[in-house]
Amino acid sequence: MFSLKKKEAPVPVTSASPKPQAPTPIMTTPLKPQAPAMPMPRTTPAMPSPASVTNAPLPPSATQPSLAAITENNQSVSSQHPPKDYSQYAPPPEHRQQQQEIKTEQATVEAKALESEPHTETRPDGRRVFVAKSVSSVKFADCWFTPEGINYIRDKTTKFALIPFETEDQDEFLRALEQGYTGSSSYALRFAGESYRVERVVTTTGVQYNCRKMPTSTPNLYKLGIPDPITKYLATLAPESGLILFGGPTGMGKTTTASALMKEFLEEHGGFLYTVEDPPEMPLDGLYHARNGALGLCKQCPVENEHWEDGLKSALRSKPRYILVGEIRSPEVASQTLRAATSGHLVLSTIHATSVEDALTSMIKYAMGAGLDEKLVTDLLARGVLAVVHQKLVGTTTLHPVIQTVFANPNPLAPDQLRNAIREGRISLGTLMEAQSTRMFKGLSMFKEM
């Protein structure tokens, strides 16, 4: 049989197809290394002399346009892009008026609040007046209601000066002063939640009322500003018997310190406190729960018709542990106080004095005025004295106490320099006071052991 072989079609050759070329032979000859490029030498421009720099005019910079060109450019930009109108975003007139009314109302409220606070005003005639809404809102220690109808308090910008003060309820307060008069020149008044000690004085122009605002609570002994070594030692005298005498000028915090010490005794040890005051000043009356679990009780008794000795006799018959005598200001009170101090009670009292020595001397003179012999008086005082504290307040706006002290040995059988000095009439205690203060502040015992 015959097999047929398929013929392949011939590839057409066109003139556009390039002719195949022979491959280019590869050269294997190595390349020659090229020499490194030589660096170009730097040329330092010559610096001009200072004179030429100073005197030569500055040429215009080629890169900085002139002022005229800048102005022309800005004008062309402004003409192409006019400023936007933001008036469409502003609040409407009624909104602006509302905001202004709110601001005005707030300013009025703030002004009224400022007026309601106690403040000092300068009147058109140049007078300075302290203005307050009510008497109770004024922070003062003493005030004076004069017969001329002008009221005064202390001016805190100076130490002794006064300033007139006006309140909306001053007429009501004056009526309460007149209605509260009990016939005694000294009496207590309660007005608008505050307590006042009032002294009614008849002057050549009429009746004047001197008022002292009392604290609403008896302060803590340790927050009076008295040095801690002194307060700590005074607090240890609660179990003892004798006299703790507080001396100083008027209005120097003697009664405040004595009352705070009595409060500390009641809160630490309990017991019964009987006060004889004209009138009662600090709010001590009431029941106390002592830290040791005991109970304390205080009864404050005002003096009737200036008969202090009757109040002291009642106190002794009431069997108190503590007795607080408001002030030594008569011979009878001095003699009765010394008797109470030497009969097993712990007695606290105040006296007007310029120093520790003056307090002791005044106590002796008062007691002798009751008809007691000088030797008996000095013996009673020597046996009864426990401590003498002289206090005065210094400062203008902020007051702090300055304290001087002298102490007797609580053991009446132990030898003691203070007791000996009183018996011998040598009441010059500067050296003794300095020695005791030094030992106290060093934490040492002030008395020699037997």
Buried (B, 14 or more C-beta within 10 A) or exposed (E): EEEEEEEEEEEEEEEEEEEEEEEEEEEEEEEEEEEEEEEEEEEEEEEEEEEEEEEEEEEEEEEEEEEEEEEEEEEEEEEEEEEEEEEEEEEEEEEEEEEEEEEEEEEEEEEEEEEEEBEEEEEEEEEEBBBBBBBBBBEBBBBBBBBEEEBBBBBBEEEEEBBBBEBEBBEEBBEBBEEBBBEBEBBBBEBEEBBBBBBBEEEEEEBBBBBBBBEEEBBEBEEBBBEEBBBEBBBEBBEBBBBBBBBBEEEBBBBBBBBBBBBBBBBBBBBBBBBBBBBBBBBBEEEBEBEEEEEBBBBBBBBEEEEBBBBBBEBBEEEBBBBBBBBBBBBBBBBBBBBBBBEEBBBBBBBBBEBBBBBBBBBBEBBBBBEBEEEEBBBBBBBBBBBBBBBBBEEEEEEEBBBBBBBBBBEBEEEBBBBEBBBEEEBEBEEBBEEBBEBBEEEEEBBEEE
